[in-house]
Amino acid sequence: MYLFILAQAAAGGSGILGQVFLFGSIILIMYFFMIRPQQKKQKETKKFIEEIKKGDDVVTIGGIHGKVYSVDGDTVLLELDKGLKVKVEKSAISLDFSQKTSSTK
C-alpha cells in the first residue's frame, strides 16, 4: 500500500516538471513568433524615420502620400502637389511609398 502511494507521488512530481517544460516552451514560441518580429519592425520604422531626407516618397499614418520637401528637426514639410505643402511630425510618417510599391510587385 505504501509503495503504491510513493509511486503515485513520484509520478505526480514528473507531471509538474512536464508542465513547467510545456509552459516554458509556450513562452519561447510566443517570443520568437510574436514579440521578436514586432521589435524588429519597430527598429526598422525608427531607422526609416531617422533617415528621412529630401526627395523621399512617404505615406503618413493618415494615408496622405507625398514627397519630402524639407526636414527640420522633428517636423517634415511634404509636397503633396505642385505648390501644396503640408507640415507633419516625423512620427506621423508611416513608411516609404517606393518600398511599399516594390514589395507588392
Biopython code that builds the backbone (N, CA, C, O; Angstrom):
import numpy as np
from Bio.PDB.StructureBuilder import StructureBuilder

atoms = [
    (1, "MET", "N", (0.809, -1.183, 0.000)),
    (1, "MET", "CA", (0.000, 0.000, 0.000)),
    (1, "MET", "C", (0.856, 1.252, 0.000)),
    (1, "MET", "O", (0.597, 2.186, -0.759)),
    (2, "TYR", "N", (1.869, 1.275, 0.842)),
    (2, "TYR", "CA", (2.739, 2.435, 0.921)),
    (2, "TYR", "C", (3.544, 2.608, -0.367)),
    (2, "TYR", "O", (3.773, 3.729, -0.821)),
    (3, "LEU", "N", (3.960, 1.504, -0.941)),
    (3, "LEU", "CA", (4.700, 1.587, -2.198)),
    (3, "LEU", "C", (3.845, 2.176, -3.312)),
    (3, "LEU", "O", (4.345, 2.907, -4.167)),
    (4, "PHE", "N", (2.560, 1.855, -3.297)),
    (4, "PHE", "CA", (1.640, 2.385, -4.308)),
    (4, "PHE", "C", (1.506, 3.907, -4.168)),
    (4, "PHE", "O", (1.498, 4.620, -5.171)),
    (5, "ILE", "N", (1.401, 4.397, -2.950)),
    (5, "ILE", "CA", (1.293, 5.849, -2.700)),
    (5, "ILE", "C", (2.585, 6.547, -3.087)),
    (5, "ILE", "O", (2.548, 7.620, -3.688)),
    (6, "LEU", "N", (3.729, 5.959, -2.753)),
    (6, "LEU", "CA", (5.008, 6.551, -3.123)),
    (6, "LEU", "C", (5.187, 6.577, -4.637)),
    (6, "LEU", "O", (5.748, 7.534, -5.170)),
    (7, "ALA", "N", (4.729, 5.560, -5.330)),
    (7, "ALA", "CA", (4.828, 5.520, -6.789)),
    (7, "ALA", "C", (3.970, 6.616, -7.415)),
    (7, "ALA", "O", (4.374, 7.242, -8.395)),
    (8, "GLN", "N", (2.785, 6.849, -6.850)),
    (8, "GLN", "CA", (1.926, 7.917, -7.369)),
    (8, "GLN", "C", (2.529, 9.292, -7.097)),
    (8, "GLN", "O", (2.438, 10.185, -7.940)),
    (9, "ALA", "N", (3.134, 9.468, -5.945)),
    (9, "ALA", "CA", (3.756, 10.750, -5.599)),
    (9, "ALA", "C", (4.927, 11.032, -6.534)),
    (9, "ALA", "O", (5.122, 12.171, -6.960)),
    (10, "ALA", "N", (5.700, 10.010, -6.852)),
    (10, "ALA", "CA", (6.835, 10.189, -7.761)),
    (10, "ALA", "C", (6.348, 10.529, -9.159)),
    (10, "ALA", "O", (6.946, 11.365, -9.836)),
    (11, "ALA", "N", (5.278, 9.898, -9.596)),
    (11, "ALA", "CA", (4.725, 10.182, -10.929)),
    (11, "ALA", "C", (4.149, 11.587, -10.974)),
    (11, "ALA", "O", (4.249, 12.257, -12.002)),
    (12, "GLY", "N", (3.551, 12.048, -9.892)),
    (12, "GLY", "CA", (2.992, 13.399, -9.838)),
    (12, "GLY", "C", (4.079, 14.462, -9.933)),
    (12, "GLY", "O", (3.855, 15.527, -10.508)),
    (13, "GLY", "N", (5.236, 14.188, -9.383)),
    (13, "GLY", "CA", (6.341, 15.141, -9.443)),
    (13, "GLY", "C", (6.841, 15.333, -10.858)),
    (13, "GLY", "O", (7.172, 16.453, -11.247)),
    (14, "SER", "N", (6.903, 14.262, -11.639)),
    (14, "SER", "CA", (7.355, 14.399, -13.027)),
    (14, "SER", "C", (6.307, 15.116, -13.858)),
    (14, "SER", "O", (6.642, 15.745, -14.862)),
    (15, "GLY", "N", (5.041, 15.035, -13.460)),
    (15, "GLY", "CA", (3.986, 15.759, -14.154)),
    (15, "GLY", "C", (4.173, 17.265, -14.019)),
    (15, "GLY", "O", (3.935, 18.012, -14.968)),
    (16, "ILE", "N", (4.595, 17.702, -12.853)),
    (16, "ILE", "CA", (4.842, 19.120, -12.620)),
    (16, "ILE", "C", (6.014, 19.589, -13.480)),
    (16, "ILE", "O", (5.975, 20.672, -14.063)),
    (17, "LEU", "N", (7.045, 18.767, -13.549)),
    (17, "LEU", "CA", (8.199, 19.117, -14.378)),
    (17, "LEU", "C", (7.791, 19.219, -15.848)),
    (17, "LEU", "O", (8.251, 20.109, -16.563)),
    (18, "GLY", "N", (6.942, 18.324, -16.286)),
    (18, "GLY", "CA", (6.451, 18.362, -17.660)),
    (18, "GLY", "C", (5.622, 19.612, -17.926)),
    (18, "GLY", "O", (5.709, 20.200, -19.004)),
    (19, "GLN", "N", (4.821, 20.016, -16.949)),
    (19, "GLN", "CA", (4.020, 21.232, -17.101)),
    (19, "GLN", "C", (4.900, 22.470, -17.166)),
    (19, "GLN", "O", (4.633, 23.381, -17.949)),
    (20, "VAL", "N", (5.940, 22.510, -16.353)),
    (20, "VAL", "CA", (6.876, 23.641, -16.380)),
    (20, "VAL", "C", (7.571, 23.701, -17.738)),
    (20, "VAL", "O", (7.732, 24.779, -18.310)),
    (21, "PHE", "N", (7.979, 22.550, -18.248)),
    (21, "PHE", "CA", (8.616, 22.496, -19.565)),
    (21, "PHE", "C", (7.655, 22.973, -20.653)),
    (21, "PHE", "O", (8.058, 23.732, -21.535)),
    (22, "LEU", "N", (6.410, 22.548, -20.608)),
    (22, "LEU", "CA", (5.399, 22.949, -21.583)),
    (22, "LEU", "C", (5.153, 24.458, -21.513)),
    (22, "LEU", "O", (5.089, 25.125, -22.545)),
    (23, "PHE", "N", (5.016, 24.984, -20.318)),
    (23, "PHE", "CA", (4.796, 26.423, -20.133)),
    (23, "PHE", "C", (5.992, 27.226, -20.650)),
    (23, "PHE", "O", (5.815, 28.255, -21.303)),
    (24, "GLY", "N", (7.199, 26.759, -20.360)),
    (24, "GLY", "CA", (8.405, 27.445, -20.842)),
    (24, "GLY", "C", (8.506, 27.427, -22.357)),
    (24, "GLY", "O", (8.899, 28.419, -22.970)),
    (25, "SER", "N", (8.152, 26.295, -22.962)),
    (25, "SER", "CA", (8.217, 26.225, -24.425)),
    (25, "SER", "C", (7.148, 27.114, -25.065)),
    (25, "SER", "O", (7.391, 27.678, -26.132)),
    (26, "ILE", "N", (5.977, 27.256, -24.449)),
    (26, "ILE", "CA", (4.952, 28.170, -24.966)),
    (26, "ILE", "C", (5.454, 29.607, -24.919)),
    (26, "ILE", "O", (5.218, 30.370, -25.856)),
    (27, "ILE", "N", (6.135, 29.986, -23.858)),
    (27, "ILE", "CA", (6.692, 31.343, -23.741)),
    (27, "ILE", "C", (7.743, 31.569, -24.825)),
    (27, "ILE", "O", (7.771, 32.636, -25.438)),
    (28, "LEU", "N", (8.608, 30.583, -25.070)),
    (28, "LEU", "CA", (9.620, 30.726, -26.123)),
    (28, "LEU", "C", (8.983, 30.869, -27.508)),
    (28, "LEU", "O", (9.421, 31.687, -28.317)),
    (29, "ILE", "N", (7.965, 30.080, -27.771)),
    (29, "ILE", "CA", (7.279, 30.166, -29.064)),
    (29, "ILE", "C", (6.641, 31.539, -29.237)),
    (29, "ILE", "O", (6.733, 32.133, -30.311)),
    (30, "MET", "N", (5.998, 32.047, -28.193)),
    (30, "MET", "CA", (5.391, 33.384, -28.269)),
    (30, "MET", "C", (6.458, 34.439, -28.520)),
    (30, "MET", "O", (6.230, 35.370, -29.292)),
    (31, "TYR", "N", (7.613, 34.315, -27.888)),
    (31, "TYR", "CA", (8.680, 35.286, -28.081)),
    (31, "TYR", "C", (9.156, 35.291, -29.521)),
    (31, "TYR", "O", (9.273, 36.358, -30.123)),
    (32, "PHE", "N", (9.434, 34.126, -30.088)),
    (32, "PHE", "CA", (10.005, 34.065, -31.426)),
    (32, "PHE", "C", (8.999, 34.353, -32.539)),
    (32, "PHE", "O", (9.396, 34.780, -33.623)),
    (33, "PHE", "N", (7.713, 34.131, -32.297)),
    (33, "PHE", "CA", (6.723, 34.360, -33.344)),
    (33, "PHE", "C", (5.921, 35.646, -33.183)),
    (33, "PHE", "O", (5.271, 36.080, -34.134)),
    (34, "MET", "N", (5.948, 36.268, -31.999)),
    (34, "MET", "CA", (5.150, 37.474, -31.798)),
    (34, "MET", "C", (5.983, 38.671, -31.361)),
    (34, "MET", "O", (5.924, 39.724, -31.997)),
    (35, "ILE", "N", (6.743, 38.536, -30.310)),
    (35, "ILE", "CA", (7.450, 39.672, -29.721)),
    (35, "ILE", "C", (8.652, 40.076, -30.557)),
    (35, "ILE", "O", (8.829, 41.260, -30.843)),
    (36, "ARG", "N", (9.476, 39.127, -30.953)),
    (36, "ARG", "CA", (10.703, 39.429, -31.698)),
    (36, "ARG", "C", (10.426, 40.098, -33.045)),
    (36, "ARG", "O", (11.084, 41.091, -33.356)),
    (37, "PRO", "N", (9.484, 39.604, -33.866)),
    (37, "PRO", "CA", (9.200, 40.288, -35.132)),
    (37, "PRO", "C", (8.668, 41.714, -34.938)),
    (37, "PRO", "O", (8.969, 42.603, -35.734)),
    (38, "GLN", "N", (7.879, 41.927, -33.882)),
    (38, "GLN", "CA", (7.354, 43.258, -33.621)),
    (38, "GLN", "C", (8.492, 44.209, -33.247)),
    (38, "GLN", "O", (8.506, 45.354, -33.698)),
    (39, "GLN", "N", (9.436, 43.759, -32.440)),
    (39, "GLN", "CA", (10.576, 44.588, -32.068)),
    (39, "GLN", "C", (11.423, 44.912, -33.294)),
    (39, "GLN", "O", (11.917, 46.032, -33.426)),
    (40, "LYS", "N", (11.594, 43.945, -34.189)),
    (40, "LYS", "CA", (12.365, 44.162, -35.416)),
    (40, "LYS", "C", (11.694, 45.216, -36.298)),
    (40, "LYS", "O", (12.368, 46.082, -36.855)),
    (41, "LYS", "N", (10.379, 45.143, -36.423)),
    (41, "LYS", "CA", (9.643, 46.120, -37.233)),
    (41, "LYS", "C", (9.746, 47.511, -36.626)),
    (41, "LYS", "O", (9.884, 48.491, -37.358)),
    (42, "GLN", "N", (9.681, 47.617, -35.299)),
    (42, "GLN", "CA", (9.813, 48.906, -34.638)),
    (42, "GLN", "C", (11.192, 49.514, -34.886)),
    (42, "GLN", "O", (11.304, 50.721, -35.100)),
    (43, "LYS", "N", (12.241, 48.690, -34.860)),
    (43, "LYS", "CA", (13.591, 49.185, -35.130)),
    (43, "LYS", "C", (13.712, 49.681, -36.558)),
    (43, "LYS", "O", (14.328, 50.718, -36.803)),
    (44, "GLU", "N", (13.120, 48.938, -37.525)),
    (44, "GLU", "CA", (13.170, 49.358, -38.925)),
    (44, "GLU", "C", (12.425, 50.667, -39.138)),
    (44, "GLU", "O", (12.892, 51.534, -39.876)),
    (45, "THR", "N", (11.270, 50.816, -38.497)),
    (45, "THR", "CA", (10.491, 52.045, -38.617)),
    (45, "THR", "C", (11.248, 53.223, -38.021)),
    (45, "THR", "O", (11.286, 54.303, -38.611)),
    (46, "LYS", "N", (11.847, 53.021, -36.861)),
    (46, "LYS", "CA", (12.619, 54.091, -36.221)),
    (46, "LYS", "C", (13.801, 54.494, -37.094)),
    (46, "LYS", "O", (14.090, 55.681, -37.243)),
    (47, "LYS", "N", (14.482, 53.510, -37.668)),
    (47, "LYS", "CA", (15.618, 53.792, -38.545)),
    (47, "LYS", "C", (15.161, 54.568, -39.778)),
    (47, "LYS", "O", (15.829, 55.514, -40.197)),
    (48, "PHE", "N", (14.024, 54.174, -40.363)),
    (48, "PHE", "CA", (13.499, 54.862, -41.542)),
    (48, "PHE", "C", (13.169, 56.317, -41.222)),
    (48, "PHE", "O", (13.502, 57.217, -41.994)),
    (49, "ILE", "N", (12.516, 56.546, -40.086)),
    (49, "ILE", "CA", (12.130, 57.910, -39.715)),
    (49, "ILE", "C", (13.367, 58.774, -39.479)),
    (49, "ILE", "O", (13.369, 59.953, -39.832)),
    (50, "GLU", "N", (14.413, 58.208, -38.890)),
    (50, "GLU", "CA", (15.638, 58.966, -38.647)),
    (50, "GLU", "C", (16.370, 59.293, -39.946)),
    (50, "GLU", "O", (17.079, 60.297, -40.012)),
    (51, "GLU", "N", (16.212, 58.457, -40.988)),
    (51, "GLU", "CA", (16.949, 58.630, -42.232)),
    (51, "GLU", "C", (16.144, 59.326, -43.328)),
    (51, "GLU", "O", (16.553, 59.310, -44.489)),
    (52, "ILE", "N", (15.003, 59.937, -42.984)),
    (52, "ILE", "CA", (14.198, 60.636, -43.989)),
    (52, "ILE", "C", (14.999, 61.811, -44.530)),
    (52, "ILE", "O", (15.608, 62.574, -43.780)),
    (53, "LYS", "N", (14.980, 61.936, -45.858)),
    (53, "LYS", "CA", (15.695, 63.042, -46.490)),
    (53, "LYS", "C", (14.845, 63.645, -47.600)),
    (53, "LYS", "O", (13.829, 63.077, -48.001)),
    (54, "LYS", "N", (15.266, 64.779, -48.079)),
    (54, "LYS", "CA", (14.540, 65.484, -49.127)),
    (54, "LYS", "C", (14.443, 64.597, -50.381)),
    (54, "LYS", "O", (15.420, 63.983, -50.809)),
    (55, "GLY", "N", (13.219, 64.553, -50.955)),
    (55, "GLY", "CA", (13.001, 63.781, -52.165)),
    (55, "GLY", "C", (12.411, 62.404, -51.941)),
    (55, "GLY", "O", (11.998, 61.755, -52.901)),
    (56, "ASP", "N", (12.357, 61.932, -50.688)),
    (56, "ASP", "CA", (11.772, 60.616, -50.390)),
    (56, "ASP", "C", (10.255, 60.662, -50.570)),
    (56, "ASP", "O", (9.606, 61.633, -50.181)),
    (57, "ASP", "N", (9.699, 59.609, -51.160)),
    (57, "ASP", "CA", (8.251, 59.452, -51.241)),
    (57, "ASP", "C", (7.790, 58.745, -49.979)),
    (57, "ASP", "O", (8.301, 57.675, -49.647)),
    (58, "VAL", "N", (6.821, 59.336, -49.265)),
    (58, "VAL", "CA", (6.364, 58.771, -47.998)),
    (58, "VAL", "C", (4.843, 58.763, -47.938)),
    (58, "VAL", "O", (4.164, 59.413, -48.731)),
    (59, "VAL", "N", (4.331, 58.006, -46.972)),
    (59, "VAL", "CA", (2.911, 57.953, -46.671)),
    (59, "VAL", "C", (2.766, 58.239, -45.180)),
    (59, "VAL", "O", (3.472, 57.650, -44.361)),
    (60, "THR", "N", (1.856, 59.135, -44.828)),
    (60, "THR", "CA", (1.620, 59.418, -43.413)),
    (60, "THR", "C", (0.695, 58.364, -42.831)),
    (60, "THR", "O", (0.100, 57.577, -43.568)),
    (61, "ILE", "N", (0.570, 58.346, -41.496)),
    (61, "ILE", "CA", (-0.315, 57.381, -40.862)),
    (61, "ILE", "C", (-1.773, 57.681, -41.180)),
    (61, "ILE", "O", (-2.639, 56.831, -40.977)),
    (62, "GLY", "N", (-2.051, 58.886, -41.678)),
    (62, "GLY", "CA", (-3.401, 59.246, -42.098)),
    (62, "GLY", "C", (-3.688, 58.855, -43.530)),
    (62, "GLY", "O", (-4.818, 58.999, -43.997)),
    (63, "GLY", "N", (-2.670, 58.356, -44.243)),
    (63, "GLY", "CA", (-2.855, 57.905, -45.614)),
    (63, "GLY", "C", (-2.529, 58.939, -46.668)),
    (63, "GLY", "O", (-2.845, 58.740, -47.841)),
    (64, "ILE", "N", (-1.905, 60.039, -46.282)),
    (64, "ILE", "CA", (-1.541, 61.078, -47.239)),
    (64, "ILE", "C", (-0.210, 60.723, -47.888)),
    (64, "ILE", "O", (0.780, 60.477, -47.199)),
    (65, "HIS", "N", (-0.193, 60.697, -49.222)),
    (65, "HIS", "CA", (1.023, 60.398, -49.978)),
    (65, "HIS", "C", (1.676, 61.714, -50.375)),
    (65, "HIS", "O", (0.998, 62.646, -50.807)),
    (66, "GLY", "N", (2.988, 61.786, -50.227)),
    (66, "GLY", "CA", (3.692, 62.997, -50.607)),
    (66, "GLY", "C", (5.176, 62.763, -50.733)),
    (66, "GLY", "O", (5.691, 61.684, -50.440)),
    (67, "LYS", "N", (5.854, 63.814, -51.180)),
    (67, "LYS", "CA", (7.304, 63.782, -51.330)),
    (67, "LYS", "C", (7.893, 64.750, -50.315)),
    (67, "LYS", "O", (7.384, 65.857, -50.138)),
    (68, "VAL", "N", (8.961, 64.335, -49.652)),
    (68, "VAL", "CA", (9.587, 65.175, -48.635)),
    (68, "VAL", "C", (10.213, 66.386, -49.313)),
    (68, "VAL", "O", (11.068, 66.254, -50.189)),
    (69, "TYR", "N", (9.771, 67.567, -48.893)),
    (69, "TYR", "CA", (10.288, 68.821, -49.444)),
    (69, "TYR", "C", (11.454, 69.326, -48.595)),
    (69, "TYR", "O", (12.456, 69.809, -49.123)),
    (70, "SER", "N", (11.310, 69.207, -47.265)),
    (70, "SER", "CA", (12.411, 69.577, -46.370)),
    (70, "SER", "C", (12.206, 68.901, -45.017)),
    (70, "SER", "O", (11.091, 68.526, -44.653)),
    (71, "VAL", "N", (13.307, 68.756, -44.284)),
    (71, "VAL", "CA", (13.289, 68.161, -42.953)),
    (71, "VAL", "C", (13.868, 69.179, -41.990)),
    (71, "VAL", "O", (14.950, 69.721, -42.216)),
    (72, "ASP", "N", (13.120, 69.441, -40.890)),
    (72, "ASP", "CA", (13.565, 70.424, -39.908)),
    (72, "ASP", "C", (13.319, 69.870, -38.508)),
    (72, "ASP", "O", (12.227, 70.019, -37.958)),
    (73, "GLY", "N", (14.333, 69.234, -37.937)),
    (73, "GLY", "CA", (14.199, 68.664, -36.590)),
    (73, "GLY", "C", (13.203, 67.520, -36.560)),
    (73, "GLY", "O", (13.395, 66.493, -37.210)),
    (74, "ASP", "N", (12.125, 67.714, -35.789)),
    (74, "ASP", "CA", (11.102, 66.678, -35.661)),
    (74, "ASP", "C", (9.948, 66.875, -36.631)),
    (74, "ASP", "O", (8.981, 66.115, -36.596)),
    (75, "THR", "N", (10.028, 67.877, -37.495)),
    (75, "THR", "CA", (8.956, 68.108, -38.455)),
    (75, "THR", "C", (9.457, 67.905, -39.879)),
    (75, "THR", "O", (10.643, 68.059, -40.170)),
    (76, "VAL", "N", (8.517, 67.552, -40.760)),
    (76, "VAL", "CA", (8.825, 67.310, -42.163)),
    (76, "VAL", "C", (7.821, 68.101, -42.987)),
    (76, "VAL", "O", (6.626, 68.091, -42.695)),
    (77, "LEU", "N", (8.306, 68.786, -44.017)),
    (77, "LEU", "CA", (7.437, 69.501, -44.934)),
    (77, "LEU", "C", (7.241, 68.617, -46.155)),
    (77, "LEU", "O", (8.191, 68.324, -46.880)),
    (78, "LEU", "N", (5.980, 68.188, -46.380)),
    (78, "LEU", "CA", (5.661, 67.317, -47.503)),
    (78, "LEU", "C", (5.052, 68.123, -48.632)),
    (78, "LEU", "O", (4.221, 69.002, -48.404)),
    (79, "GLU", "N", (5.472, 67.819, -49.853)),
    (79, "GLU", "CA", (4.861, 68.425, -51.027)),
    (79, "GLU", "C", (3.873, 67.403, -51.575)),
    (79, "GLU", "O", (4.259, 66.320, -52.016)),
    (80, "LEU", "N", (2.580, 67.767, -51.541)),
    (80, "LEU", "CA", (1.539, 66.853, -51.985)),
    (80, "LEU", "C", (1.259, 67.006, -53.472)),
    (80, "LEU", "O", (1.063, 66.014, -54.175)),
    (81, "ASP", "N", (1.240, 68.219, -53.943)),
    (81, "ASP", "CA", (1.003, 68.526, -55.347)),
    (81, "ASP", "C", (1.858, 69.744, -55.656)),
    (81, "ASP", "O", (2.511, 70.277, -54.759)),
    (82, "LYS", "N", (1.869, 70.184, -56.871)),
    (82, "LYS", "CA", (2.690, 71.336, -57.240)),
    (82, "LYS", "C", (2.288, 72.551, -56.411)),
    (82, "LYS", "O", (1.209, 73.112, -56.598)),
    (83, "GLY", "N", (3.148, 72.941, -55.512)),
    (83, "GLY", "CA", (2.910, 74.117, -54.682)),
    (83, "GLY", "C", (2.167, 73.847, -53.391)),
    (83, "GLY", "O", (2.158, 74.719, -52.522)),
    (84, "LEU", "N", (1.547, 72.706, -53.212)),
    (84, "LEU", "CA", (0.799, 72.397, -51.991)),
    (84, "LEU", "C", (1.725, 71.662, -51.024)),
    (84, "LEU", "O", (2.187, 70.556, -51.303)),
    (85, "LYS", "N", (1.984, 72.299, -49.886)),
    (85, "LYS", "CA", (2.896, 71.729, -48.898)),
    (85, "LYS", "C", (2.185, 71.591, -47.566)),
    (85, "LYS", "O", (1.371, 72.436, -47.192)),
    (86, "VAL", "N", (2.499, 70.518, -46.851)),
    (86, "VAL", "CA", (1.912, 70.236, -45.543)),
    (86, "VAL", "C", (3.043, 69.926, -44.571)),
    (86, "VAL", "O", (3.960, 69.170, -44.894)),
    (87, "LYS", "N", (2.974, 70.517, -43.372)),
    (87, "LYS", "CA", (3.972, 70.235, -42.338)),
    (87, "LYS", "C", (3.419, 69.158, -41.406)),
    (87, "LYS", "O", (2.319, 69.302, -40.872)),
    (88, "VAL", "N", (4.184, 68.077, -41.210)),
    (88, "VAL", "CA", (3.778, 66.980, -40.329)),
    (88, "VAL", "C", (4.944, 66.616, -39.410)),
    (88, "VAL", "O", (6.102, 66.932, -39.685)),
    (89, "GLU", "N", (4.608, 65.949, -38.324)),
    (89, "GLU", "CA", (5.628, 65.430, -37.420)),
    (89, "GLU", "C", (6.277, 64.198, -38.038)),
    (89, "GLU", "O", (5.639, 63.470, -38.798)),
    (90, "LYS", "N", (7.527, 63.968, -37.716)),
    (90, "LYS", "CA", (8.212, 62.768, -38.222)),
    (90, "LYS", "C", (7.516, 61.496, -37.748)),
    (90, "LYS", "O", (7.480, 60.497, -38.465)),
    (91, "SER", "N", (6.967, 61.537, -36.546)),
    (91, "SER", "CA", (6.305, 60.351, -36.003)),
    (91, "SER", "C", (5.020, 60.009, -36.759)),
    (91, "SER", "O", (4.498, 58.903, -36.616)),
    (92, "ALA", "N", (4.503, 60.947, -37.564)),
    (92, "ALA", "CA", (3.288, 60.696, -38.344)),
    (92, "ALA", "C", (3.591, 60.035, -39.682)),
    (92, "ALA", "O", (2.671, 59.713, -40.434)),
    (93, "ILE", "N", (4.865, 59.828, -39.989)),
    (93, "ILE", "CA", (5.232, 59.192, -41.249)),
    (93, "ILE", "C", (5.247, 57.692, -41.033)),
    (93, "ILE", "O", (5.862, 57.183, -40.096)),
    (94, "SER", "N", (4.552, 56.996, -41.926)),
    (94, "SER", "CA", (4.356, 55.568, -41.760)),
    (94, "SER", "C", (5.427, 54.753, -42.464)),
    (94, "SER", "O", (6.074, 53.918, -41.831)),
    (95, "LEU", "N", (5.633, 54.975, -43.759)),
    (95, "LEU", "CA", (6.577, 54.168, -44.499)),
    (95, "LEU", "C", (6.977, 54.868, -45.783)),
    (95, "LEU", "O", (6.398, 55.884, -46.167)),
    (96, "ASP", "N", (7.973, 54.304, -46.435)),
    (96, "ASP", "CA", (8.444, 54.805, -47.717)),
    (96, "ASP", "C", (7.531, 54.246, -48.800)),
    (96, "ASP", "O", (7.383, 53.031, -48.924)),
    (97, "PHE", "N", (6.925, 55.119, -49.576)),
    (97, "PHE", "CA", (5.976, 54.697, -50.616)),
    (97, "PHE", "C", (6.638, 53.789, -51.634)),
    (97, "PHE", "O", (6.019, 52.827, -52.086)),
    (98, "SER", "N", (7.897, 54.071, -52.011)),
    (98, "SER", "CA", (8.577, 53.248, -53.014)),
    (98, "SER", "C", (8.829, 51.838, -52.471)),
    (98, "SER", "O", (8.797, 50.874, -53.235)),
    (99, "GLN", "N", (9.083, 51.701, -51.144)),
    (99, "GLN", "CA", (9.254, 50.376, -50.555)),
    (99, "GLN", "C", (7.938, 49.613, -50.573)),
    (99, "GLN", "O", (7.919, 48.404, -50.803)),
    (100, "LYS", "N", (6.837, 50.320, -50.331)),
    (100, "LYS", "CA", (5.525, 49.665, -50.303)),
    (100, "LYS", "C", (5.155, 49.167, -51.705)),
    (100, "LYS", "O", (4.653, 48.053, -51.851)),
    (101, "THR", "N", (5.397, 49.971, -52.720)),
    (101, "THR", "CA", (5.022, 49.568, -54.073)),
    (101, "THR", "C", (5.946, 48.484, -54.605)),
    (101, "THR", "O", (5.505, 47.628, -55.372)),
    (102, "SER", "N", (7.222, 48.501, -54.214)),
    (102, "SER", "CA", (8.147, 47.477, -54.713)),
    (102, "SER", "C", (7.881, 46.122, -54.055)),
    (102, "SER", "O", (8.135, 45.079, -54.657)),
    (103, "SER", "N", (7.367, 46.136, -52.809)),
    (103, "SER", "CA", (7.103, 44.868, -52.141)),
    (103, "SER", "C", (5.808, 44.227, -52.632)),
    (103, "SER", "O", (5.615, 43.024, -52.454)),
    (104, "THR", "N", (4.916, 45.005, -53.246)),
    (104, "THR", "CA", (3.676, 44.427, -53.744)),
    (104, "THR", "C", (3.796, 43.942, -55.167)),
    (104, "THR", "O", (2.885, 43.272, -55.654)),
    (105, "LYS", "N", (4.887, 44.252, -55.862)),
    (105, "LYS", "CA", (5.060, 43.826, -57.251)),
    (105, "LYS", "C", (5.577, 42.417, -57.330)),
    (105, "LYS", "O", (5.782, 41.895, -58.426)),
]
sb = StructureBuilder()
sb.init_structure("model")
sb.init_model(0)
sb.init_chain("A")
sb.init_seg("    ")
for serial, (resi, resn, name, xyz) in enumerate(atoms, 1):
    if name == "N":
        sb.init_residue(resn, " ", resi, " ")
    sb.init_atom(name, np.array(xyz, "f"), 0.0, 1.0, " ", f" {name:<3s}", serial, name[0])
structure = sb.get_structure()
